[in-house]
Structure formats: structure tokens, C-alpha cells
Amino acid sequence: MLQWADTIFVMEKTHRTKLQKRFRAAIGGKRIICLDIPDDYEFMDPELIRLLEVRMARFLPLQPPSA
């Protein structure tokens, strides 16, 4: 998945470091953005979803409402 990605998002700086060490060849010069969200939430936790929406909003274009 890293090979086709233009931008890679991680929650913590430790995630970025691990990616850079383990997948250096696949990452190349791709942009890695750390959202500074502690990785201590359960899967699909509503608070985590809210944080992701807020922190990622500036990086993702607004989608028009589906018809």
C-alpha cells in the first residue's frame, strides 16, 4: 500500500519512525504526516473518529454531498 500512496498519515511520531526504518524503500521521498494523536483508542472509538476528522480536514479536499 505504501508504494501507491502519495501521502502517508500516522497517528504518532513513533509510527513515522517505525515506517521509515522498516519500509524505507517503499516510502522513498513520500510525505509522512504525523497527526499527533495518541494510539490508545479502541477501534472506531467516536472520539478518535472526531479527532481524525478535525486533524485531517486541512489535508483532504472537501467532498461534495452525494446526490
MMTF fields as JSON, N, C-alpha, C and O atoms, coordinates in Angstrom:
{
  "mmtfVersion": "1.0.0",
  "mmtfProducer": "UNKNOWN",
  "numBonds": 267,
  "numAtoms": 268,
  "numGroups": 67,
  "numChains": 1,
  "numModels": 1,
  "chainsPerModel": [1],
  "groupsPerChain": [67],
  "chainIdList": ["A"],
  "bondAtomList": [4, 2, 8, 6, 12, 10, 16, 14, 20, 18, 24, 22, 28, 26, 32, 30, 36, 34, 40, 38, 44, 42, 48, 46, 52, 50, 56, 54, 60, 58, 64, 62, 68, 66, 72, 70, 76, 74, 80, 78, 84, 82, 88, 86, 92, 90, 96, 94, 100, 98, 104, 102, 108, 106, 112, 110, 116, 114, 120, 118, 124, 122, 128, 126, 132, 130, 136, 134, 140, 138, 144, 142, 148, 146, 152, 150, 156, 154, 160, 158, 164, 162, 168, 166, 172, 170, 176, 174, 180, 178, 184, 182, 188, 186, 192, 190, 196, 194, 200, 198, 204, 202, 208, 206, 212, 210, 216, 214, 220, 218, 224, 222, 228, 226, 232, 230, 236, 234, 240, 238, 244, 242, 248, 246, 252, 250, 256, 254, 260, 258, 264, 262],
  "bondOrderList": [1, 1, 1, 1, 1, 1, 1, 1, 1, 1, 1, 1, 1, 1, 1, 1, 1, 1, 1, 1, 1, 1, 1, 1, 1, 1, 1, 1, 1, 1, 1, 1, 1, 1, 1, 1, 1, 1, 1, 1, 1, 1, 1, 1, 1, 1, 1, 1, 1, 1, 1, 1, 1, 1, 1, 1, 1, 1, 1, 1, 1, 1, 1, 1, 1, 1],
  "groupList": [{"groupName": "MET", "atomNameList": ["N", "CA", "C", "O"], "elementList": ["N", "C", "C", "O"], "formalChargeList": [0, 0, 0, 0], "bondAtomList": [1, 0, 2, 1, 3, 2], "bondOrderList": [1, 1, 2], "singleLetterCode": "M", "chemCompType": "L-PEPTIDE LINKING"}, {"groupName": "LEU", "atomNameList": ["N", "CA", "C", "O"], "elementList": ["N", "C", "C", "O"], "formalChargeList": [0, 0, 0, 0], "bondAtomList": [1, 0, 2, 1, 3, 2], "bondOrderList": [1, 1, 2], "singleLetterCode": "L", "chemCompType": "L-PEPTIDE LINKING"}, {"groupName": "GLN", "atomNameList": ["N", "CA", "C", "O"], "elementList": ["N", "C", "C", "O"], "formalChargeList": [0, 0, 0, 0], "bondAtomList": [1, 0, 2, 1, 3, 2], "bondOrderList": [1, 1, 2], "singleLetterCode": "Q", "chemCompType": "L-PEPTIDE LINKING"}, {"groupName": "TRP", "atomNameList": ["N", "CA", "C", "O"], "elementList": ["N", "C", "C", "O"], "formalChargeList": [0, 0, 0, 0], "bondAtomList": [1, 0, 2, 1, 3, 2], "bondOrderList": [1, 1, 2], "singleLetterCode": "W", "chemCompType": "L-PEPTIDE LINKING"}, {"groupName": "ALA", "atomNameList": ["N", "CA", "C", "O"], "elementList": ["N", "C", "C", "O"], "formalChargeList": [0, 0, 0, 0], "bondAtomList": [1, 0, 2, 1, 3, 2], "bondOrderList": [1, 1, 2], "singleLetterCode": "A", "chemCompType": "L-PEPTIDE LINKING"}, {"groupName": "ASP", "atomNameList": ["N", "CA", "C", "O"], "elementList": ["N", "C", "C", "O"], "formalChargeList": [0, 0, 0, 0], "bondAtomList": [1, 0, 2, 1, 3, 2], "bondOrderList": [1, 1, 2], "singleLetterCode": "D", "chemCompType": "L-PEPTIDE LINKING"}, {"groupName": "THR", "atomNameList": ["N", "CA", "C", "O"], "elementList": ["N", "C", "C", "O"], "formalChargeList": [0, 0, 0, 0], "bondAtomList": [1, 0, 2, 1, 3, 2], "bondOrderList": [1, 1, 2], "singleLetterCode": "T", "chemCompType": "L-PEPTIDE LINKING"}, {"groupName": "ILE", "atomNameList": ["N", "CA", "C", "O"], "elementList": ["N", "C", "C", "O"], "formalChargeList": [0, 0, 0, 0], "bondAtomList": [1, 0, 2, 1, 3, 2], "bondOrderList": [1, 1, 2], "singleLetterCode": "I", "chemCompType": "L-PEPTIDE LINKING"}, {"groupName": "PHE", "atomNameList": ["N", "CA", "C", "O"], "elementList": ["N", "C", "C", "O"], "formalChargeList": [0, 0, 0, 0], "bondAtomList": [1, 0, 2, 1, 3, 2], "bondOrderList": [1, 1, 2], "singleLetterCode": "F", "chemCompType": "L-PEPTIDE LINKING"}, {"groupName": "VAL", "atomNameList": ["N", "CA", "C", "O"], "elementList": ["N", "C", "C", "O"], "formalChargeList": [0, 0, 0, 0], "bondAtomList": [1, 0, 2, 1, 3, 2], "bondOrderList": [1, 1, 2], "singleLetterCode": "V", "chemCompType": "L-PEPTIDE LINKING"}, {"groupName": "GLU", "atomNameList": ["N", "CA", "C", "O"], "elementList": ["N", "C", "C", "O"], "formalChargeList": [0, 0, 0, 0], "bondAtomList": [1, 0, 2, 1, 3, 2], "bondOrderList": [1, 1, 2], "singleLetterCode": "E", "chemCompType": "L-PEPTIDE LINKING"}, {"groupName": "LYS", "atomNameList": ["N", "CA", "C", "O"], "elementList": ["N", "C", "C", "O"], "formalChargeList": [0, 0, 0, 0], "bondAtomList": [1, 0, 2, 1, 3, 2], "bondOrderList": [1, 1, 2], "singleLetterCode": "K", "chemCompType": "L-PEPTIDE LINKING"}, {"groupName": "HIS", "atomNameList": ["N", "CA", "C", "O"], "elementList": ["N", "C", "C", "O"], "formalChargeList": [0, 0, 0, 0], "bondAtomList": [1, 0, 2, 1, 3, 2], "bondOrderList": [1, 1, 2], "singleLetterCode": "H", "chemCompType": "L-PEPTIDE LINKING"}, {"groupName": "ARG", "atomNameList": ["N", "CA", "C", "O"], "elementList": ["N", "C", "C", "O"], "formalChargeList": [0, 0, 0, 0], "bondAtomList": [1, 0, 2, 1, 3, 2], "bondOrderList": [1, 1, 2], "singleLetterCode": "R", "chemCompType": "L-PEPTIDE LINKING"}, {"groupName": "GLY", "atomNameList": ["N", "CA", "C", "O"], "elementList": ["N", "C", "C", "O"], "formalChargeList": [0, 0, 0, 0], "bondAtomList": [1, 0, 2, 1, 3, 2], "bondOrderList": [1, 1, 2], "singleLetterCode": "G", "chemCompType": "PEPTIDE LINKING"}, {"groupName": "CYS", "atomNameList": ["N", "CA", "C", "O"], "elementList": ["N", "C", "C", "O"], "formalChargeList": [0, 0, 0, 0], "bondAtomList": [1, 0, 2, 1, 3, 2], "bondOrderList": [1, 1, 2], "singleLetterCode": "C", "chemCompType": "L-PEPTIDE LINKING"}, {"groupName": "PRO", "atomNameList": ["N", "CA", "C", "O"], "elementList": ["N", "C", "C", "O"], "formalChargeList": [0, 0, 0, 0], "bondAtomList": [1, 0, 2, 1, 3, 2], "bondOrderList": [1, 1, 2], "singleLetterCode": "P", "chemCompType": "L-PEPTIDE LINKING"}, {"groupName": "TYR", "atomNameList": ["N", "CA", "C", "O"], "elementList": ["N", "C", "C", "O"], "formalChargeList": [0, 0, 0, 0], "bondAtomList": [1, 0, 2, 1, 3, 2], "bondOrderList": [1, 1, 2], "singleLetterCode": "Y", "chemCompType": "L-PEPTIDE LINKING"}, {"groupName": "SER", "atomNameList": ["N", "CA", "C", "O"], "elementList": ["N", "C", "C", "O"], "formalChargeList": [0, 0, 0, 0], "bondAtomList": [1, 0, 2, 1, 3, 2], "bondOrderList": [1, 1, 2], "singleLetterCode": "S", "chemCompType": "L-PEPTIDE LINKING"}],
  "groupTypeList": [0, 1, 2, 3, 4, 5, 6, 7, 8, 9, 0, 10, 11, 6, 12, 13, 6, 11, 1, 2, 11, 13, 8, 13, 4, 4, 7, 14, 14, 11, 13, 7, 7, 15, 1, 5, 7, 16, 5, 5, 17, 10, 8, 0, 5, 16, 10, 1, 7, 13, 1, 1, 10, 9, 13, 0, 4, 13, 8, 1, 16, 1, 2, 16, 16, 18, 4],
  "groupIdList": [1, 2, 3, 4, 5, 6, 7, 8, 9, 10, 11, 12, 13, 14, 15, 16, 17, 18, 19, 20, 21, 22, 23, 24, 25, 26, 27, 28, 29, 30, 31, 32, 33, 34, 35, 36, 37, 38, 39, 40, 41, 42, 43, 44, 45, 46, 47, 48, 49, 50, 51, 52, 53, 54, 55, 56, 57, 58, 59, 60, 61, 62, 63, 64, 65, 66, 67],
  "secStructList": [7, 6, 6, 6, 7, 1, 3, 3, 3, 3, 1, 1, 2, 2, 2, 2, 2, 2, 2, 2, 2, 2, 1, 2, 2, 2, 2, 6, 6, 7, 3, 3, 3, 3, 7, 7, 7, 7, 1, 7, 7, 7, 6, 6, 7, 2, 2, 2, 2, 2, 2, 2, 2, 2, 2, 2, 6, 6, 6, 1, 7, 7, 7, 7, 7, 7, 7],
  "xCoordList": [0.812, 0.0, 0.86, 0.451, 2.024, 2.876, 3.369, 3.614, 3.512, 4.058, 3.151, 3.651, 1.844, 0.938, 0.523, -0.068, 0.821, 0.399, 1.211, 2.42, 0.534, 1.215, 1.606, 2.692, 0.702, 0.893, 0.523, -0.443, 1.297, 1.068, 0.769, 1.51, -0.317, -0.695, -0.415, -0.723, 0.163, 0.38, -0.172, -0.318, -0.472, -1.028, 0.063, -0.105, 1.173, 2.225, 3.582, 3.788, 4.495, 5.85, 6.549, 7.355, 6.244, 6.864, 6.41, 7.174, 5.182, 4.706, 5.524, 5.918, 5.771, 6.559, 7.964, 8.477, 8.572, 9.927, 9.968, 10.87, 8.994, 8.949, 8.762, 9.409, 7.888, 7.68, 8.965, 9.345, 9.627, 10.841, 11.936, 12.696, 12.036, 13.058, 12.701, 13.549, 11.454, 11.052, 10.766, 11.012, 10.249, 9.81, 10.491, 9.869, 11.73, 12.468, 12.362, 12.131, 12.526, 12.497, 11.118, 11.022, 10.067, 8.704, 8.283, 7.473, 8.821, 8.435, 9.122, 8.503, 10.387, 11.107, 11.065, 11.399, 10.659, 10.585, 9.167, 8.871, 8.285, 6.874, 6.7, 7.474, 5.685, 5.382, 4.69, 3.72, 5.201, 4.587, 4.119, 4.907, 2.826, 2.239, 1.844, 1.093, 2.364, 2.014, 0.877, 0.987, -0.208, -1.388, -1.327, -2.213, -0.297, -0.123, -1.361, -1.879, -1.816, -2.944, -2.412, -1.886, -2.537, -2.053, -2.757, -3.968, -1.976, -2.524, -3.031, -2.53, -4.031, -4.594, -6.122, -6.787, -6.665, -8.106, -8.493, -7.703, -9.697, -10.244, -10.673, -10.898, -10.783, -11.214, -12.563, -13.512, -12.639, -13.863, -14.396, -15.587, -13.534, -13.923, -14.437, -13.748, -15.627, -16.182, -15.26, -15.192, -14.562, -13.639, -12.458, -12.014, -11.958, -10.881, -11.348, -10.624, -12.519, -13.066, -13.173, -12.831, -13.648, -13.759, -12.384, -12.218, -11.404, -10.043, -9.467, -8.85, -9.667, -9.174, -9.814, -9.135, -11.112, -11.81, -11.259, -11.046, -11.03, -10.527, -9.092, -8.779, -8.229, -6.803, -6.525, -5.567, -7.353, -7.11, -7.82, -7.539, -8.722, -9.527, -8.664, -9.019, -7.563, -6.731, -5.945, -5.431, -5.844, -5.076, -5.944, -5.441, -7.237, -8.122, -9.127, -9.7, -9.342, -10.316, -11.719, -12.035, -12.542, -13.955, -14.635, -14.435, -15.422, -16.174, -17.561, -18.207, -18.045, -19.412, -20.388, -20.114, -21.53, -22.519, -22.979, -23.152, -23.174, -23.626, -25.097, -25.894, -25.419, -26.801, -27.727, -28.916],
  "yCoordList": [-1.193, 0.0, 1.263, 2.29, 1.196, 2.379, 2.801, 3.984, 1.845, 2.165, 3.085, 3.943, 2.935, 3.763, 5.048, 5.935, 5.154, 6.333, 7.57, 7.492, 8.704, 9.99, 10.58, 11.137, 10.447, 10.974, 9.88, 9.145, 9.781, 8.764, 9.481, 10.374, 9.088, 9.672, 8.672, 7.487, 9.152, 8.341, 9.101, 10.323, 8.355, 8.997, 9.551, 10.625, 8.839, 9.237, 9.309, 8.701, 10.048, 10.147, 8.79, 8.512, 7.95, 6.617, 5.789, 4.97, 5.996, 5.296, 5.724, 4.896, 7.025, 7.544, 6.947, 6.526, 6.912, 6.368, 4.899, 4.477, 4.122, 2.696, 2.493, 1.63, 3.277, 3.183, 3.503, 2.785, 4.569, 4.991, 3.946, 3.756, 3.271, 2.24, 0.949, 0.345, 0.536, -0.775, -0.772, -1.767, 0.344, 0.386, 1.513, 2.136, 1.762, 2.863, 2.854, 3.903, 1.698, 1.609, 1.944, 2.604, 1.511, 1.756, 3.21, 3.737, 3.849, 5.22, 6.205, 7.171, 5.969, 6.902, 8.299, 8.498, 9.274, 10.652, 11.095, 12.289, 10.146, 10.489, 11.27, 11.131, 12.072, 12.895, 12.044, 11.342, 12.117, 11.438, 12.516, 13.341, 12.494, 13.496, 12.837, 11.863, 13.385, 12.897, 13.757, 14.981, 13.102, 13.797, 14.071, 14.729, 13.573, 13.768, 13.362, 14.122, 12.149, 11.564, 10.318, 9.418, 10.248, 9.061, 7.797, 7.785, 6.75, 5.488, 4.648, 3.554, 5.178, 4.444, 4.393, 4.268, 4.491, 4.419, 3.026, 2.345, 2.625, 1.383, 1.612, 2.747, 0.532, 0.584, 1.287, 0.94, 2.279, 3.033, 3.821, 4.124, 4.146, 4.972, 6.309, 6.95, 6.74, 8.007, 9.211, 10.098, 9.25, 10.358, 10.323, 11.37, 9.141, 9.005, 9.463, 10.177, 9.07, 9.473, 10.993, 11.592, 11.616, 13.068, 13.721, 14.67, 13.212, 13.751, 13.596, 14.522, 12.442, 12.219, 13.184, 13.744, 13.377, 14.312, 15.724, 16.413, 16.153, 17.504, 17.655, 18.618, 16.722, 16.835, 16.626, 17.184, 15.831, 15.555, 16.537, 16.557, 17.341, 18.238, 19.153, 19.414, 19.636, 20.568, 19.887, 20.557, 18.562, 17.833, 17.217, 16.871, 17.081, 16.421, 17.416, 18.217, 17.368, 18.286, 17.947, 16.793, 18.954, 18.732, 17.944, 18.213, 16.99, 16.18, 16.769, 17.076, 16.937, 17.427, 16.378, 15.182, 16.803, 15.832, 14.95, 15.415, 13.672, 12.747, 13.012, 13.345, 12.851, 13.143, 11.986, 12.06],
  "zCoordList": [0.0, 0.0, 0.0, -0.542, 0.591, 0.645, -0.738, -0.979, -1.636, -2.956, -3.763, -4.492, -3.657, -4.453, -3.733, -4.349, -2.453, -1.679, -2.054, -2.269, -2.13, -2.322, -0.977, -0.817, -0.014, 1.33, 2.313, 2.109, 3.374, 4.396, 5.706, 6.115, 6.36, 7.644, 8.758, 8.632, 9.835, 11.025, 12.226, 12.197, 13.271, 14.464, 15.373, 15.951, 15.508, 16.441, 15.754, 14.704, 16.345, 15.807, 15.798, 14.91, 16.779, 16.795, 15.588, 15.077, 15.136, 13.939, 12.72, 11.898, 12.621, 11.496, 11.509, 10.473, 12.673, 12.798, 12.395, 11.672, 12.86, 12.511, 11.014, 10.419, 10.403, 8.949, 8.201, 7.277, 8.595, 7.913, 8.021, 7.071, 9.145, 9.323, 8.588, 7.932, 8.703, 8.175, 6.672, 5.99, 6.157, 4.763, 3.975, 3.114, 4.264, 3.644, 2.121, 1.52, 1.489, 0.024, -0.535, -1.569, 0.113, -0.372, -0.165, -0.927, 0.848, 1.155, 0.221, -0.226, -0.077, -0.945, -0.369, 0.799, -1.171, -0.701, -0.41, -0.441, -0.127, 0.104, 1.402, 2.348, 1.412, 2.585, 3.647, 3.361, 4.873, 6.006, 6.973, 7.434, 7.271, 8.153, 9.466, 9.489, 10.555, 11.887, 12.437, 12.506, 12.825, 13.324, 14.828, 15.373, 15.493, 16.939, 17.729, 18.547, 17.464, 18.196, 18.911, 18.256, 20.226, 20.948, 20.453, 20.231, 20.288, 19.796, 20.967, 21.224, 21.67, 22.804, 22.746, 23.774, 21.544, 21.342, 20.843, 20.19, 21.155, 20.621, 19.172, 18.754, 18.421, 17.028, 16.919, 17.622, 16.033, 15.747, 16.949, 17.01, 17.889, 19.028, 18.49, 17.698, 18.901, 18.39, 18.61, 17.758, 19.724, 19.986, 19.005, 18.533, 18.706, 17.728, 16.353, 15.66, 15.961, 14.658, 14.583, 13.564, 15.661, 15.697, 15.558, 14.791, 16.298, 16.215, 14.805, 14.278, 14.208, 12.846, 11.86, 11.0, 11.985, 11.093, 11.236, 10.238, 12.455, 12.706, 12.205, 11.504, 12.555, 12.221, 10.733, 10.198, 10.066, 8.646, 7.715, 6.517, 8.239, 7.407, 6.538, 5.388, 7.052, 6.276, 5.172, 4.277, 5.219, 4.214, 3.115, 2.045, 3.376, 2.425, 1.854, 2.593, 0.537, -0.055, 0.396, 0.686, 0.451, 0.806, -0.306, -1.491, 0.088, -0.871, -1.027, -0.025, -2.263, -2.437, -1.934, -2.04, -1.385, -0.913, -2.062, -3.189, -1.762, -2.811, -3.118, -2.24, -4.386, -4.834, -4.558, -4.868]
}
